[in-house]
Every structure is written in C-alpha cells, then in structure tokens.
Amino acid sequence: MTQLPAGQWRVAIIGGGIAGALSALALSKIPRIAATTIFDRDGAFGRGLAYSAKAAWHRLNVPAYKMGGIGAEDTEGFADWLAETGQANWPDYSASFVPRRVYGDYIAAQLSDTVTSGRVTTQTDAVIDVAKWAPGYELTLASGHRQSFDLVFLCLGNPSPSPFPGIEPSPRSITDVWAPGALDPIAMNERVLVIGTGATAVDVVIDLHRRGLQQPITMISRRGLLPLVDAPAEIDPAPVEHWPQATARGIFAALRDDTRRKMEAGVPWQTSIDTFRLQIAGLWTEAPQIERERFSRHLRAIWLVHRHRLAPDVAQLLEQLQSAGLLHVLAGRISTTDRTSAGYDIAIRQRGGDTMQMSTDWILNCTGPEERYDRIANPLVGSMLASGMARRGNQGLGLDVDDNCQLRDTSGSVQHGLYAIGHATRGAFWEVTAATNIRRQILAIADQLNVAADC
Ligand SMILES: Cc1cc2nc3c(=O)[nH]c(=O)nc-3n(C[C@H](O)[C@H](O)[C@H](O)COP(=O)(O)OP(=O)(O)OC[C@H]3O[C@@H](n4cnc5c(N)ncnc54)[C@H](O)[C@@H]3O)c2cc1C
C-alpha cells in the first residue's frame, strides 16, 4: 500500500493533454480528493499535442470504437458520444478513423463539465520544478509562484524529437514537425526527405500531399517499413495465457503461432495484436534486462509496423502515391549530409549495400519523440533529474517508476504520491502512449487511491 498523507488531498496534474484530463476525471470521483488543479503550459486542456490537430486529414490511427471512454465500465464511451452527438454516420470502415480533433472535442467536453462542477480547476502556466514539501510536494511555476500539493501527477506527454544526429542544423531541417506551423515554410515545388516511416512520417506525407506538394517525397528508415493496414474486428480474441519461453524471440514465436491459429479460424491478425498489446506491460516488467534490450535492438521495428496501423484509405493513398512516383520509400541509413544553398546533398547507404546520392530542399525529422529523458528540453524534467527528485528509467527511457507509476528518486526510493503517466513510463512498461494504455494506468492508480482513502 502506498504511504500517503492523512486527511483530504489536494492534487496537482502537470500537463493538460488527454493523460492530464483523464487523470482529473478519474480523480474527481474520489471523495477524499478535495481539489485538483491541472497546469498546462499551452492551455491545451483536454487535447494536448495529438488532439489539437486541426486538419480533417489528421486522423486517429485506430477506429473510434477502440479509443474507449473515460471510466472502467465505459469501454465504448467515445463511440457512444459520437452517436449521441450525431457524428457516427460513417459509411465505411475507413471513415471510422475520425479526425483526431473530434476525440479532442470529446475529452475537452467531459473535462469542461467537471471544471464547471468546481471539482477541477485549470491554470495555464508551465511547472519548472517539483520539490519535496512535507507531507507532499511544492511546485514552482514559470510565473514565479509556488504552490504545494499532497499528490502530483506528471502527464508531460511526448517530448519533442532531438535533432537527427549528423545533420547540420539549418532552417531547411525541421526537427519538430508537430510544432505549430512547422511545415508552412515548405513551398509546393520543393523536394522533401522525411526521416522515419512510422505513423508520424505517414501523417506528414499525407499532410504535404493534401497541401498540394508537387514534387515526389522520399521517406527513409533503416528497414523502410511502412505501418501495415488495419482491419475490422468482429470479436476480441482470447489472450495467450501461457508464454512458453520468457525470451523476446520466444514470446514473438508464440504470438505468431497463436495469431496463425486464430487467422485459420477467421480472426484477422490485427485483433490478436491488439489483445497482445494489453499484456505487454506485464511481460515487459517481468522480462530480464537482456531480453528487453534484445527486443529494442531486433524486434522493435517489426513490432511497430504491426502495432501502429493505417486506416485502409490512408494505406491505399500511400500505394497510389508510390505507384504514381510521388512517394519513394527507402531502406537504409544516411551516411553523409552536406548543406547547399537550396538544402542538403545526401549520401544514403541502402540496406543491401549500395550507396545513392540525392539532393533535397528540406529534411523533416519524423523519427518520433525523444525517449531519453536526460536529453529532452522540458525544464521541469531537467530540474528534477538535477535535484535527484527523479532518475532515468530502464535503458535510459523515460523516468524510473515503481509498479504503481510512482517516481523513484536518485537513490531508488519511491516518492509516494508523485506519479508519472504515459510516455515517461516507457522504460518500466514499454507500451504506454495510446489512449487505452494511458487510461488503464490512470484507472489502476485511482483504484489504489480509493483503497488508500478507505484505510
Ligand atoms: C500525432 C499523434 C497521433 C496519435 N494518434 C493516436 C491515436 O490515434 N490513438 C491513440 O490511442 N493514440 C494516439 N497517439 C498517442 C498519443 O500520444 C496519446 O494518445 C496522447 O496524445 C498522449 O497524451 P498526453 O496527455 O500524455 O500528452 P500530450 O498530448 O503531449 O500533452 C502533454 C501536455 O503537457 C504539457 N506540459 C508538458 N510539460 C509541461 C510543464 N512542465 N508544465 C506545464 N505543462 C506541461 C504540454 O504542453 C502538453 O499540453 C498519437 C500521438 C501523436 C503524437
């Protein structure tokens, strides 16, 4: 049982994206919590980075019914809300991958009701430090104010990517494609190299295509694998109950065999993968360190293309672009880059050995968020690592947390009542960024707090 202060609790949530909003909604139901304040530096309450996207082609990468709802029982809350608000009349499966902003509308609406009820308040400010302040914690805000709380939730989201190694920074290389207006300077007759072939890279390619880019786009990653296409699920298949070998390869072999058997019975492989995803945190926690490292080195890329999938119409559009010569996907590594007056000259060592040269006007880094928290630019994380309030997570990923998502300080002691949600817990649980994973983390903590409140 966690050791928490006596009496009523005041809660601070740092970060107002969906992790912060879902935390506030779950915590507002716990009678012992007297007040909850959400701090967000951008004021993006209930939306955060992913669900503030404005364009209709910024779509969810899962169908609406898989986004879930708010509470444990409410497994199809978002889909139900779409139906209630008259937005669920999609004609085909592809259309059920609704624009991300619509999910943001849903979460923001739920949060707004709770804010109106007075149980939760929001404050637009950055938190730049968290320190111990018995019996809880003291927050320092960028505005200079200090406030103390009994429980603190770090819901900081996905950090911006670090600059791609070996590429000399210039106005022609864009490190953070999600920064507001990041793609705006690209002229429609310019050449673009996208580094990365995952979900962010695909989003950017679609975005540039919709804006009317006339030049072919080149995407590159070590294996050149695009995400695979999604398929509708009729049922959720039973999870694998027994993993014969506790090695990364053993688990993947068992998953492959189980998926093949289910496919013979008519279950699409995609649904087996989704069922498996919910088991990953447990498998990762139990896995020996060497197996986690083997997974990260050898299986991660294969896993990602199965796990992050494309709406059928998006996959079709990518195929069309490739057939029309408007999209090239390369497998290889960038070996050298030289800045030119227009952009960059690049040498690429292709998988298989040949080297090719290309010139581009723009390089876009779509390799995903920085996972090593000693490299990220968030001043709060920097100060917590420097003061010893936090330490880096397993393999340097995120921050170190216990099984209940409570941070460990530099000596490894658990900081009771100081939680991290989502991306920051990747080192401990690995599969942590989808809305469903975030919600599971929050509901487990809320259950624990309910039990602690009754003691
Ligand atoms: C482009 C994209 C598409 C995605 N699509 C899907 C999808 O279809 N389905 C799905 O399930 N998942 C998807 N995801 C996964 C996604 O990461 C999560 O669903 C979700 O966005 C994470 O929410 P969050 O609240 O943890 O982070 P964020 O949305 O990043 O919010 C964190 C917030 O914290 C604030 N903040 C950070 N530091 C501080 C500080 N020190 N002080 C104050 N405020 C601070 C930030 O300003 C930000 O508003 C997608 C992610 C991305 C990036």
The ligand as an SDF file (V2000), in Angstrom:
LIG
                    3D

 53 58  0  0  0  0  0  0  0  0999 V2000
    0.3690   12.7110  -33.9510 C   0  0  0  0  0  0  0  0  0  0  0  0
   -0.1070   11.7030  -32.9660 C   0  0  0  0  0  0  0  0  0  0  0  0
   -1.1780   10.9020  -33.2530 C   0  0  0  0  0  0  0  0  0  0  0  0
   -1.6390    9.9780  -32.3300 C   0  0  0  0  0  0  0  0  0  0  0  0
   -2.7270    9.2190  -32.6100 N   0  0  0  0  0  0  0  0  0  0  0  0
   -3.2210    8.3790  -31.6820 C   0  0  0  0  0  0  0  0  0  0  0  0
   -4.4080    7.6270  -31.9360 C   0  0  0  0  0  0  0  0  0  0  0  0
   -4.9980    7.6960  -33.0000 O   0  0  0  0  0  0  0  0  0  0  0  0
   -4.8730    6.8160  -30.9600 N   0  0  0  0  0  0  0  0  0  0  0  0
   -4.2480    6.7020  -29.7570 C   0  0  0  0  0  0  0  0  0  0  0  0
   -4.7320    5.9700  -28.8830 O   0  0  0  0  0  0  0  0  0  0  0  0
   -3.1040    7.3840  -29.5170 N   0  0  0  0  0  0  0  0  0  0  0  0
   -2.5790    8.2140  -30.4400 C   0  0  0  0  0  0  0  0  0  0  0  0
   -1.4460    8.9290  -30.1810 N   0  0  0  0  0  0  0  0  0  0  0  0
   -0.7560    8.7050  -28.9200 C   0  0  0  0  0  0  0  0  0  0  0  0
   -0.8170    9.9310  -28.0240 C   0  0  0  0  0  0  0  0  0  0  0  0
    0.4920   10.1800  -27.5530 O   0  0  0  0  0  0  0  0  0  0  0  0
   -1.6310    9.8380  -26.8380 C   0  0  0  0  0  0  0  0  0  0  0  0
   -2.8770    9.3320  -27.2230 O   0  0  0  0  0  0  0  0  0  0  0  0
   -1.7540   11.2170  -26.1460 C   0  0  0  0  0  0  0  0  0  0  0  0
   -1.6320   12.2820  -27.0600 O   0  0  0  0  0  0  0  0  0  0  0  0
   -0.7460   11.4500  -25.0490 C   0  0  0  0  0  0  0  0  0  0  0  0
   -1.3400   12.3840  -24.2070 O   0  0  0  0  0  0  0  0  0  0  0  0
   -0.5530   13.1140  -23.0740 P   0  0  0  0  0  0  0  0  0  0  0  0
   -1.5520   13.8700  -22.3050 O   0  0  0  0  0  0  0  0  0  0  0  0
    0.3090   12.1280  -22.3690 O   0  0  0  0  0  0  0  0  0  0  0  0
    0.4690   14.0780  -23.8520 O   0  0  0  0  0  0  0  0  0  0  0  0
    0.2880   15.4470  -24.6420 P   0  0  0  0  0  0  0  0  0  0  0  0
   -0.8950   15.4250  -25.5060 O   0  0  0  0  0  0  0  0  0  0  0  0
    1.5970   15.7020  -25.2940 O   0  0  0  0  0  0  0  0  0  0  0  0
    0.0280   16.5100  -23.5100 O   0  0  0  0  0  0  0  0  0  0  0  0
    1.0200   16.8790  -22.5920 C   0  0  0  0  0  0  0  0  0  0  0  0
    0.7440   18.3110  -22.1770 C   0  0  0  0  0  0  0  0  0  0  0  0
    1.6210   18.6300  -21.1080 O   0  0  0  0  0  0  0  0  0  0  0  0
    2.0430   19.9620  -21.2510 C   0  0  0  0  0  0  0  0  0  0  0  0
    3.2890   20.1000  -20.4980 N   0  0  0  0  0  0  0  0  0  0  0  0
    4.4370   19.4120  -20.6680 C   0  0  0  0  0  0  0  0  0  0  0  0
    5.3550   19.8060  -19.7750 N   0  0  0  0  0  0  0  0  0  0  0  0
    4.7520   20.7330  -19.0020 C   0  0  0  0  0  0  0  0  0  0  0  0
    5.1890   21.5210  -17.8880 C   0  0  0  0  0  0  0  0  0  0  0  0
    6.4210   21.3830  -17.4130 N   0  0  0  0  0  0  0  0  0  0  0  0
    4.3180   22.3800  -17.3300 N   0  0  0  0  0  0  0  0  0  0  0  0
    3.0550   22.5280  -17.8140 C   0  0  0  0  0  0  0  0  0  0  0  0
    2.5990   21.8070  -18.8880 N   0  0  0  0  0  0  0  0  0  0  0  0
    3.4340   20.9330  -19.4510 C   0  0  0  0  0  0  0  0  0  0  0  0
    2.1980   20.1310  -22.7580 C   0  0  0  0  0  0  0  0  0  0  0  0
    2.1380   21.4810  -23.1130 O   0  0  0  0  0  0  0  0  0  0  0  0
    1.0090   19.3290  -23.2800 C   0  0  0  0  0  0  0  0  0  0  0  0
   -0.1400   20.1470  -23.4600 O   0  0  0  0  0  0  0  0  0  0  0  0
   -0.9730    9.8490  -31.1060 C   0  0  0  0  0  0  0  0  0  0  0  0
    0.1320   10.6580  -30.8210 C   0  0  0  0  0  0  0  0  0  0  0  0
    0.5680   11.5860  -31.7400 C   0  0  0  0  0  0  0  0  0  0  0  0
    1.7360   12.4580  -31.3890 C   0  0  0  0  0  0  0  0  0  0  0  0
  1  2  1  0
  2  3  1  0
  2 52  2  0
  3  4  2  0
  4  5  1  0
  4 50  1  0
  5  6  2  0
  6  7  1  0
  6 13  1  0
  7  8  2  0
  7  9  1  0
  9 10  1  0
 10 11  2  0
 10 12  1  0
 12 13  2  0
 13 14  1  0
 14 15  1  0
 14 50  1  0
 15 16  1  0
 16 17  1  0
 16 18  1  0
 18 19  1  0
 18 20  1  0
 20 21  1  0
 20 22  1  0
 22 23  1  0
 23 24  1  0
 24 25  2  0
 24 26  1  0
 24 27  1  0
 27 28  1  0
 28 29  2  0
 28 30  1  0
 28 31  1  0
 31 32  1  0
 32 33  1  0
 33 34  1  0
 33 48  1  0
 34 35  1  0
 35 36  1  0
 35 46  1  0
 36 37  1  0
 36 45  1  0
 37 38  2  0
 38 39  1  0
 39 40  1  0
 39 45  2  0
 40 41  1  0
 40 42  2  0
 42 43  1  0
 43 44  2  0
 44 45  1  0
 46 47  1  0
 46 48  1  0
 48 49  1  0
 50 51  2  0
 51 52  1  0
 52 53  1  0
M  END
$$$$
